[in-house]
């Protein structure tokens, strides 16, 4: 009987917790819906406030970041718009609408930094594995596996030498494709996890040659520019921009994407 009471007690608590979580999610979704309503009425600042309340409640989605970025874009808030478009792409890298709107937002930035083309075998490998997100590579590997399995069955059930030869060749073709997809997915995930970027949120900042205020100015950056994080000491952060220049800036001047 005691065990039964304990089980009943646990089930009651589980129901209570699930209801609480469901209620919280429902409340956060209301903020998203309210933000959408404000946006449709062109009340963009109210839309931003509603969307941010949903985010502050740990409700996160690519669509939410996209809508928030659009509202900031309408308000000409360059850095927040670019930041939230980038956050949306982290969750859904293949979203064409986000990619397009991000390009429009980037045109509002002052810094016109030309990216230096990188060469070498390592860069070729990196460019190849970055063609697709690691989730897409994983799906391609799974599909290749099932096709490979189908080729094996086709080879086993083939009634002629020609059929068997075709299935035999295709079997090894998809083994190769699956292996490449599997390896590329892991490599892409490793790159995504190691590379950390941030968006400049201060109107104008002086990037220093060393992590101290008295150091010489290396170059200047403006609001909305995307930088790569190289290292950080919790007060100063070493960054690199697309043209290869490096320098130090204060943590408070940027907002990391992850």
Phi and psi restraints in degrees (value plus and minus 20) as a CYANA .aco file:
   2 UNK   PHI     -83.0   -43.0
   2 UNK   PSI     -61.3   -21.3
   3 UNK   PHI     -81.4   -41.4
   3 UNK   PSI     -60.3   -20.3
   4 UNK   PHI     -83.8   -43.8
   4 UNK   PSI     -61.4   -21.4
   5 UNK   PHI     -84.5   -44.5
   5 UNK   PSI     -59.7   -19.7
   6 UNK   PHI     -83.3   -43.3
   6 UNK   PSI     -62.1   -22.1
   7 UNK   PHI     -83.9   -43.9
   7 UNK   PSI     -62.5   -22.5
   8 UNK   PHI     -82.5   -42.5
   8 UNK   PSI     -61.5   -21.5
   9 UNK   PHI     -82.0   -42.0
   9 UNK   PSI     -64.1   -24.1
  10 UNK   PHI     -84.1   -44.1
  10 UNK   PSI     -62.6   -22.6
  11 UNK   PHI     -83.1   -43.1
  11 UNK   PSI     -59.1   -19.1
  12 UNK   PHI     -83.0   -43.0
  12 UNK   PSI     -64.1   -24.1
  13 UNK   PHI     -86.2   -46.2
  13 UNK   PSI     -58.3   -18.3
  14 UNK   PHI     -83.1   -43.1
  14 UNK   PSI     -61.9   -21.9
  15 UNK   PHI     -83.4   -43.4
  15 UNK   PSI     -62.0   -22.0
  16 UNK   PHI     -83.0   -43.0
  16 UNK   PSI     -65.4   -25.4
  17 UNK   PHI     -84.7   -44.7
  17 UNK   PSI     -64.0   -24.0
  18 UNK   PHI     -83.4   -43.4
  18 UNK   PSI     -58.1   -18.1
  19 UNK   PHI     -86.4   -46.4
  19 UNK   PSI     -59.3   -19.3
  20 UNK   PHI     -85.3   -45.3
  20 UNK   PSI     -63.8   -23.8
  21 UNK   PHI     -84.3   -44.3
  21 UNK   PSI     -65.2   -25.2
  22 UNK   PHI     -81.2   -41.2
  22 UNK   PSI     -59.3   -19.3
  23 UNK   PHI     -85.6   -45.6
  23 UNK   PSI     -59.9   -19.9
  24 UNK   PHI     -86.4   -46.4
  24 UNK   PSI     -63.4   -23.4
  25 UNK   PHI     -82.4   -42.4
  25 UNK   PSI     -61.7   -21.7
  26 UNK   PHI     -81.5   -41.5
  26 UNK   PSI     -60.3   -20.3
  27 UNK   PHI     -85.1   -45.1
  27 UNK   PSI     -61.2   -21.2
  28 UNK   PHI     -87.5   -47.5
  28 UNK   PSI     -57.4   -17.4
  29 UNK   PHI     -84.4   -44.4
  29 UNK   PSI     -50.0   -10.0
  30 UNK   PHI     -84.2   -44.2
  30 UNK   PSI     -58.7   -18.7
  31 UNK   PHI     -84.9   -44.9
  31 UNK   PSI     -59.4   -19.4
  32 UNK   PHI     -83.2   -43.2
  32 UNK   PSI     -66.4   -26.4
  33 UNK   PHI     -82.3   -42.3
  33 UNK   PSI     -59.2   -19.2
  34 UNK   PHI     -86.2   -46.2
  34 UNK   PSI     -59.6   -19.6
  35 UNK   PHI     -82.0   -42.0
  35 UNK   PSI     -61.5   -21.5
  36 UNK   PHI     -81.6   -41.6
  36 UNK   PSI     -59.7   -19.7
  37 UNK   PHI     -85.1   -45.1
  37 UNK   PSI     -64.0   -24.0
  38 UNK   PHI     -82.5   -42.5
  38 UNK   PSI     -60.4   -20.4
  39 UNK   PHI     -82.9   -42.9
  39 UNK   PSI     -63.4   -23.4
  40 UNK   PHI     -83.5   -43.5
  40 UNK   PSI     -46.7    -6.7
  41 UNK   PHI    -109.9   -69.9
  41 UNK   PSI     -14.9    25.1
  42 UNK   PHI      46.0    86.0
  42 UNK   PSI       1.5    41.5
  43 UNK   PHI    -113.0   -73.0
  43 UNK   PSI      54.1    94.1
  44 UNK   PHI     -88.5   -48.5
  44 UNK   PSI     -57.1   -17.1
  45 UNK   PHI     -86.0   -46.0
  45 UNK   PSI     -60.2   -20.2
  46 UNK   PHI     -85.2   -45.2
  46 UNK   PSI     -55.8   -15.8
  47 UNK   PHI     -83.6   -43.6
  47 UNK   PSI     -63.8   -23.8
  48 UNK   PHI     -78.2   -38.2
  48 UNK   PSI     -66.2   -26.2
  49 UNK   PHI     -80.3   -40.3
  49 UNK   PSI     -63.2   -23.2
  50 UNK   PHI     -87.4   -47.4
  50 UNK   PSI     -64.9   -24.9
  51 UNK   PHI     -82.5   -42.5
  51 UNK   PSI     -60.5   -20.5
  52 UNK   PHI     -88.1   -48.1
  52 UNK   PSI     -50.4   -10.4
  53 UNK   PHI     -85.0   -45.0
  53 UNK   PSI     -58.0   -18.0
  54 UNK   PHI     -86.1   -46.1
  54 UNK   PSI     -62.8   -22.8
  55 UNK   PHI     -85.2   -45.2
  55 UNK   PSI     -59.6   -19.6
  56 UNK   PHI     -84.9   -44.9
  56 UNK   PSI     -40.6    -0.6
  57 UNK   PHI    -112.1   -72.1
  57 UNK   PSI      -4.6    35.4
  58 UNK   PHI      47.0    87.0
  58 UNK   PSI       4.9    44.9
  59 UNK   PHI    -111.7   -71.7
  59 UNK   PSI      96.2   136.2
  60 UNK   PHI    -151.9  -111.9
  60 UNK   PSI     114.5   154.5
  61 UNK   PHI    -180.4  -140.4
  61 UNK   PSI     137.6   177.6
  62 UNK   PHI     -82.3   -42.3
  62 UNK   PSI     -58.5   -18.5
  63 UNK   PHI     -83.9   -43.9
  63 UNK   PSI     -59.6   -19.6
  64 UNK   PHI     -85.5   -45.5
  64 UNK   PSI     -65.9   -25.9
  65 UNK   PHI     -83.2   -43.2
  65 UNK   PSI     -58.4   -18.4
  66 UNK   PHI     -83.0   -43.0
  66 UNK   PSI     -66.3   -26.3
  67 UNK   PHI     -84.9   -44.9
  67 UNK   PSI     -60.7   -20.7
  68 UNK   PHI     -84.0   -44.0
  68 UNK   PSI     -61.5   -21.5
  69 UNK   PHI     -82.8   -42.8
  69 UNK   PSI     -61.3   -21.3
  70 UNK   PHI     -81.9   -41.9
  70 UNK   PSI     -60.7   -20.7
  71 UNK   PHI     -84.6   -44.6
  71 UNK   PSI     -63.7   -23.7
  72 UNK   PHI     -84.1   -44.1
  72 UNK   PSI     -57.9   -17.9
  73 UNK   PHI     -81.4   -41.4
  73 UNK   PSI     -62.5   -22.5
  74 UNK   PHI     -82.9   -42.9
  74 UNK   PSI     -52.7   -12.7
  75 UNK   PHI    -105.2   -65.2
  75 UNK   PSI     -20.2    19.8
  76 UNK   PHI      42.7    82.7
  76 UNK   PSI      11.4    51.4
  77 UNK   PHI    -107.5   -67.5
  77 UNK   PSI      72.2   112.2
  78 UNK   PHI     -81.7   -41.7
  78 UNK   PSI     -75.9   -35.9
  79 UNK   PHI     -81.5   -41.5
  79 UNK   PSI     -69.0   -29.0
  80 UNK   PHI     -81.6   -41.6
  80 UNK   PSI     -55.0   -15.0
  81 UNK   PHI     -84.2   -44.2
  81 UNK   PSI     -70.6   -30.6
  82 UNK   PHI     -83.5   -43.5
  82 UNK   PSI     -62.8   -22.8
  83 UNK   PHI     -77.4   -37.4
  83 UNK   PSI     -66.9   -26.9
  84 UNK   PHI     -95.2   -55.2
  84 UNK   PSI     -49.8    -9.8
  85 UNK   PHI     -84.2   -44.2
  85 UNK   PSI     -61.5   -21.5
  86 UNK   PHI     -84.7   -44.7
  86 UNK   PSI     -58.9   -18.9
  87 UNK   PHI     -84.0   -44.0
  87 UNK   PSI     -59.0   -19.0
  88 UNK   PHI     -83.2   -43.2
  88 UNK   PSI     -59.6   -19.6
  89 UNK   PHI     -88.7   -48.7
  89 UNK   PSI     -49.9    -9.9
  90 UNK   PHI     -83.3   -43.3
  90 UNK   PSI     -53.8   -13.8
  91 UNK   PHI    -107.8   -67.8
  91 UNK   PSI     -47.9    -7.9
  92 UNK   PHI    -163.9  -123.9
  92 UNK   PSI      58.7    98.7
  93 UNK   PHI     -81.6   -41.6
  93 UNK   PSI     -42.6    -2.6
  94 UNK   PHI    -115.3   -75.3
  94 UNK   PSI     -13.8    26.2
  95 UNK   PHI     -91.7   -51.7
  95 UNK   PSI      91.0   131.0
  96 UNK   PHI     -87.1   -47.1
  96 UNK   PSI     -58.4   -18.4
  97 UNK   PHI     -82.5   -42.5
  97 UNK   PSI     -62.3   -22.3
  98 UNK   PHI     -84.8   -44.8
  98 UNK   PSI     -64.1   -24.1
  99 UNK   PHI     -80.2   -40.2
  99 UNK   PSI     -62.6   -22.6
 100 UNK   PHI     -85.6   -45.6
 100 UNK   PSI     -68.0   -28.0
 101 UNK   PHI     -86.5   -46.5
 101 UNK   PSI     -53.1   -13.1
 102 UNK   PHI     -82.3   -42.3
 102 UNK   PSI     -61.1   -21.1
 103 UNK   PHI     -82.6   -42.6
 103 UNK   PSI     -59.0   -19.0
 104 UNK   PHI     -83.7   -43.7
 104 UNK   PSI     -62.9   -22.9
 105 UNK   PHI     -85.6   -45.6
 105 UNK   PSI     -58.6   -18.6
 106 UNK   PHI     -85.7   -45.7
 106 UNK   PSI     -44.4    -4.4
 107 UNK   PHI     -89.8   -49.8
 107 UNK   PSI     -35.8     4.2
 108 UNK   PHI    -103.9   -63.9
 108 UNK   PSI     -30.4     9.6
 109 UNK   PHI     -97.4   -57.4
 109 UNK   PSI     135.6   175.6
 110 UNK   PHI    -102.7   -62.7
 110 UNK   PSI     -62.1   -22.1
 111 UNK   PHI     -89.0   -49.0
 111 UNK   PSI     103.6   143.6
 112 UNK   PHI    -129.2   -89.2
 112 UNK   PSI      65.5   105.5
 113 UNK   PHI    -117.8   -77.8
 113 UNK   PSI     102.1   142.1
 114 UNK   PHI    -107.9   -67.9
 114 UNK   PSI     104.0   144.0
 115 UNK   PHI     -95.1   -55.1
 115 UNK   PSI     110.8   150.8
 116 UNK   PHI    -102.1   -62.1
 116 UNK   PSI     103.0   143.0
 117 UNK   PHI     -81.5   -41.5
 117 UNK   PSI     113.9   153.9
 118 UNK   PHI    -119.6   -79.6
 118 UNK   PSI     121.4   161.4
 119 UNK   PHI    -144.1  -104.1
 119 UNK   PSI     150.7   190.7
 120 UNK   PHI      94.4   134.4
 120 UNK   PSI     141.2   181.2
 121 UNK   PHI     -83.2   -43.2
 121 UNK   PSI     -62.3   -22.3
 122 UNK   PHI     -80.6   -40.6
 122 UNK   PSI     -59.1   -19.1
 123 UNK   PHI     -89.2   -49.2
 123 UNK   PSI     -54.8   -14.8
 124 UNK   PHI     -82.3   -42.3
 124 UNK   PSI     -63.7   -23.7
 125 UNK   PHI     -82.7   -42.7
 125 UNK   PSI     -64.7   -24.7
 126 UNK   PHI     -82.3   -42.3
 126 UNK   PSI     -63.5   -23.5
 127 UNK   PHI     -83.4   -43.4
 127 UNK   PSI     -58.3   -18.3
 128 UNK   PHI     -86.5   -46.5
 128 UNK   PSI     -69.0   -29.0
 129 UNK   PHI     -89.8   -49.8
 129 UNK   PSI     -40.2    -0.2
 130 UNK   PHI    -107.4   -67.4
 130 UNK   PSI     -18.1    21.9
 131 UNK   PHI     -79.1   -39.1
 131 UNK   PSI     -56.9   -16.9
 132 UNK   PHI    -151.7  -111.7
 132 UNK   PSI     137.0   177.0
 133 UNK   PHI     -91.2   -51.2
 133 UNK   PSI     133.9   173.9
 134 UNK   PHI     -81.7   -41.7
 134 UNK   PSI     -46.0    -6.0
 135 UNK   PHI     -85.0   -45.0
 135 UNK   PSI     -60.7   -20.7
 136 UNK   PHI     -87.2   -47.2
 136 UNK   PSI     -61.0   -21.0
 137 UNK   PHI     -79.8   -39.8
 137 UNK   PSI     -60.3   -20.3
 138 UNK   PHI     -83.0   -43.0
 138 UNK   PSI     -64.0   -24.0
 139 UNK   PHI     -83.3   -43.3
 139 UNK   PSI     -58.9   -18.9
 140 UNK   PHI     -84.4   -44.4
 140 UNK   PSI     -57.7   -17.7
 141 UNK   PHI     -85.4   -45.4
 141 UNK   PSI     -61.8   -21.8
 142 UNK   PHI     -84.8   -44.8
 142 UNK   PSI     -65.1   -25.1
 143 UNK   PHI     -81.4   -41.4
 143 UNK   PSI     -62.0   -22.0
 144 UNK   PHI     -81.4   -41.4
 144 UNK   PSI     -58.3   -18.3
 145 UNK   PHI     -82.8   -42.8
 145 UNK   PSI     -64.9   -24.9
 146 UNK   PHI     -89.2   -49.2
 146 UNK   PSI     -57.6   -17.6
 147 UNK   PHI     -85.3   -45.3
 147 UNK   PSI     -59.8   -19.8
 148 UNK   PHI     -80.3   -40.3
 148 UNK   PSI     -61.4   -21.4
 149 UNK   PHI     -83.7   -43.7
 149 UNK   PSI     -60.7   -20.7
 150 UNK   PHI     -83.9   -43.9
 150 UNK   PSI     -57.5   -17.5
 151 UNK   PHI     -85.7   -45.7
 151 UNK   PSI     -57.0   -17.0
 152 UNK   PHI     -84.8   -44.8
 152 UNK   PSI     -63.0   -23.0
 153 UNK   PHI     -85.1   -45.1
 153 UNK   PSI     -61.4   -21.4
 154 UNK   PHI     -81.7   -41.7
 154 UNK   PSI     -59.8   -19.8
 155 UNK   PHI     -85.5   -45.5
 155 UNK   PSI     -61.7   -21.7
 156 UNK   PHI     -87.1   -47.1
 156 UNK   PSI     -56.8   -16.8
 157 UNK   PHI    -114.8   -74.8
 157 UNK   PSI     -22.9    17.1
 158 UNK   PHI     -79.6   -39.6
 158 UNK   PSI     120.4   160.4
 159 UNK   PHI    -122.4   -82.4
 159 UNK   PSI     -28.7    11.3
 160 UNK   PHI    -152.6  -112.6
 160 UNK   PSI     141.2   181.2
 161 UNK   PHI     -83.4   -43.4
 161 UNK   PSI     -58.4   -18.4
 162 UNK   PHI     -82.9   -42.9
 162 UNK   PSI     -66.3   -26.3
 163 UNK   PHI     -79.8   -39.8
 163 UNK   PSI     -66.6   -26.6
 164 UNK   PHI     -81.8   -41.8
 164 UNK   PSI     -59.2   -19.2
 165 UNK   PHI     -85.0   -45.0
 165 UNK   PSI     -63.5   -23.5
 166 UNK   PHI     -82.0   -42.0
 166 UNK   PSI     -68.5   -28.5
 167 UNK   PHI     -86.0   -46.0
 167 UNK   PSI     -53.2   -13.2
 168 UNK   PHI     -85.2   -45.2
 168 UNK   PSI     -64.6   -24.6
 169 UNK   PHI     -85.4   -45.4
 169 UNK   PSI     -66.4   -26.4
 170 UNK   PHI     -82.4   -42.4
 170 UNK   PSI     -55.1   -15.1
 171 UNK   PHI     -76.9   -36.9
 171 UNK   PSI     -67.7   -27.7
 172 UNK   PHI     -95.3   -55.3
 172 UNK   PSI     -49.4    -9.4
 173 UNK   PHI     -81.3   -41.3
 173 UNK   PSI     -65.9   -25.9
 174 UNK   PHI     -98.5   -58.5
 174 UNK   PSI     -42.0    -2.0
 175 UNK   PHI     -82.3   -42.3
 175 UNK   PSI     -66.5   -26.5
 176 UNK   PHI     -83.0   -43.0
 176 UNK   PSI     -65.0   -25.0
 177 UNK   PHI     -83.0   -43.0
 177 UNK   PSI     -61.7   -21.7
 178 UNK   PHI     -83.7   -43.7
 178 UNK   PSI     -62.4   -22.4
 179 UNK   PHI     -84.6   -44.6
 179 UNK   PSI     -62.7   -22.7
 180 UNK   PHI     -83.7   -43.7
 180 UNK   PSI     -63.4   -23.4
 181 UNK   PHI     -84.2   -44.2
 181 UNK   PSI     -63.6   -23.6
 182 UNK   PHI     -81.7   -41.7
 182 UNK   PSI     -67.9   -27.9
 183 UNK   PHI     -86.5   -46.5
 183 UNK   PSI     -62.4   -22.4
 184 UNK   PHI     -84.4   -44.4
 184 UNK   PSI     -57.2   -17.2
 185 UNK   PHI     -81.6   -41.6
 185 UNK   PSI     -65.4   -25.4
 186 UNK   PHI     -85.4   -45.4
 186 UNK   PSI     -60.5   -20.5
 187 UNK   PHI     -85.7   -45.7
 187 UNK   PSI     -62.5   -22.5
 188 UNK   PHI     -83.7   -43.7
 188 UNK   PSI     -61.8   -21.8
 189 UNK   PHI     -83.7   -43.7
 189 UNK   PSI     -58.3   -18.3
 190 UNK   PHI     -83.9   -43.9
 190 UNK   PSI     -61.4   -21.4
 191 UNK   PHI     -85.1   -45.1
 191 UNK   PSI     -66.5   -26.5
 192 UNK   PHI     -80.3   -40.3
 192 UNK   PSI     -60.7   -20.7
 193 UNK   PHI     -91.9   -51.9
 193 UNK   PSI     -52.0   -12.0
 194 UNK   PHI    -103.5   -63.5
 194 UNK   PSI     -56.0   -16.0
 195 UNK   PHI     -98.5   -58.5
 195 UNK   PSI     103.9   143.9
 196 UNK   PHI    -140.6  -100.6
 196 UNK   PSI     107.6   147.6
 197 UNK   PHI    -139.0   -99.0
 197 UNK   PSI     143.1   183.1
 198 UNK   PHI    -166.2  -126.2
 198 UNK   PSI     143.6   183.6
 199 UNK   PHI    -135.8   -95.8
 199 UNK   PSI     114.3   154.3
 200 UNK   PHI     -91.3   -51.3
 200 UNK   PSI     107.7   147.7
 201 UNK   PHI    -130.7   -90.7
 201 UNK   PSI     -24.5    15.5
 202 UNK   PHI    -115.2   -75.2
 202 UNK   PSI     123.6   163.6
 203 UNK   PHI     -72.5   -32.5
 203 UNK   PSI     -74.0   -34.0
 204 UNK   PHI    -160.5  -120.5
 204 UNK   PSI     111.8   151.8
 205 UNK   PHI    -150.8  -110.8
 205 UNK   PSI     126.5   166.5
 206 UNK   PHI    -116.8   -76.8
 206 UNK   PSI      93.9   133.9
 207 UNK   PHI    -103.5   -63.5
 207 UNK   PSI     105.6   145.6
 208 UNK   PHI    -114.0   -74.0
 208 UNK   PSI     136.2   176.2
 209 UNK   PHI     -97.6   -57.6
 209 UNK   PSI     -40.5    -0.5
 210 UNK   PHI    -157.9  -117.9
 210 UNK   PSI     140.3   180.3
 211 UNK   PHI     -98.9   -58.9
 211 UNK   PSI      42.4    82.4
 212 UNK   PHI    -177.8  -137.8
 212 UNK   PSI     130.5   170.5
 213 UNK   PHI     -83.8   -43.8
 213 UNK   PSI     -48.6    -8.6
 214 UNK   PHI    -104.8   -64.8
 214 UNK   PSI     -22.8    17.2
 215 UNK   PHI     -90.0   -50.0
 215 UNK   PSI     139.5   179.5
 216 UNK   PHI     -87.0   -47.0
 216 UNK   PSI     130.8   170.8
 217 UNK   PHI     -98.4   -58.4
 217 UNK   PSI     106.0   146.0
 218 UNK   PHI    -104.0   -64.0
 218 UNK   PSI     -64.3   -24.3
 219 UNK   PHI    -192.1  -152.1
 219 UNK   PSI     153.7   193.7
 220 UNK   PHI    -135.7   -95.7
 220 UNK   PSI     132.3   172.3
 221 UNK   PHI    -151.2  -111.2
 221 UNK   PSI     139.8   179.8
 222 UNK   PHI    -145.3  -105.3
 222 UNK   PSI     147.8   187.8
 223 UNK   PHI     -71.9   -31.9
 223 UNK   PSI     114.4   154.4
 224 UNK   PHI      75.9   115.9
 224 UNK   PSI     -29.4    10.6
 225 UNK   PHI     -93.4   -53.4
 225 UNK   PSI     118.4   158.4
 226 UNK   PHI    -112.2   -72.2
 226 UNK   PSI     113.0   153.0
 227 UNK   PHI    -149.4  -109.4
 227 UNK   PSI     134.6   174.6
 228 UNK   PHI    -116.4   -76.4
 228 UNK   PSI     115.9   155.9
 229 UNK   PHI    -107.8   -67.8
 229 UNK   PSI     104.3   144.3
 230 UNK   PHI    -119.7   -79.7
 230 UNK   PSI     -63.3   -23.3
 231 UNK   PHI    -182.6  -142.6
 231 UNK   PSI     144.8   184.8
 232 UNK   PHI    -170.8  -130.8
 232 UNK   PSI     125.1   165.1
 233 UNK   PHI    -137.7   -97.7
 233 UNK   PSI       1.8    41.8
 234 UNK   PHI      58.2    98.2
 234 UNK   PSI     -28.9    11.1
 235 UNK   PHI    -142.0  -102.0
 235 UNK   PSI     -65.8   -25.8
 236 UNK   PHI    -133.2   -93.2
 236 UNK   PSI     127.6   167.6
 237 UNK   PHI    -147.8  -107.8
 237 UNK   PSI     111.4   151.4
 238 UNK   PHI    -107.0   -67.0
 238 UNK   PSI     108.2   148.2
 239 UNK   PHI    -145.5  -105.5
 239 UNK   PSI     144.0   184.0
 240 UNK   PHI    -155.9  -115.9
 240 UNK   PSI     117.2   157.2
 241 UNK   PHI    -122.2   -82.2
 241 UNK   PSI     155.0   195.0
 242 UNK   PHI     -80.8   -40.8
 242 UNK   PSI     -47.5    -7.5
 243 UNK   PHI    -107.3   -67.3
 243 UNK   PSI     -14.1    25.9
 244 UNK   PHI      77.2   117.2
 244 UNK   PSI     -31.1     8.9
 245 UNK   PHI     -86.5   -46.5
 245 UNK   PSI     124.1   164.1
 246 UNK   PHI    -146.5  -106.5
 246 UNK   PSI     134.0   174.0
 247 UNK   PHI    -195.6  -155.6
 247 UNK   PSI    -197.3  -157.3
 248 UNK   PHI    -137.5   -97.5
 248 UNK   PSI     119.7   159.7
 249 UNK   PHI    -160.7  -120.7
 249 UNK   PSI     144.7   184.7
 250 UNK   PHI     -94.7   -54.7
 250 UNK   PSI     123.3   163.3
 251 UNK   PHI     -75.5   -35.5
 251 UNK   PSI     -55.7   -15.7
 252 UNK   PHI     -87.3   -47.3
 252 UNK   PSI     -35.4     4.6
 253 UNK   PHI    -105.8   -65.8
 253 UNK   PSI     -28.4    11.6
 254 UNK   PHI    -150.4  -110.4
 254 UNK   PSI     145.2   185.2
 255 UNK   PHI    -152.9  -112.9
 255 UNK   PSI      96.8   136.8
 256 UNK   PHI     -90.7   -50.7
 256 UNK   PSI     125.0   165.0
 257 UNK   PHI    -100.2   -60.2
 257 UNK   PSI     -39.8     0.2
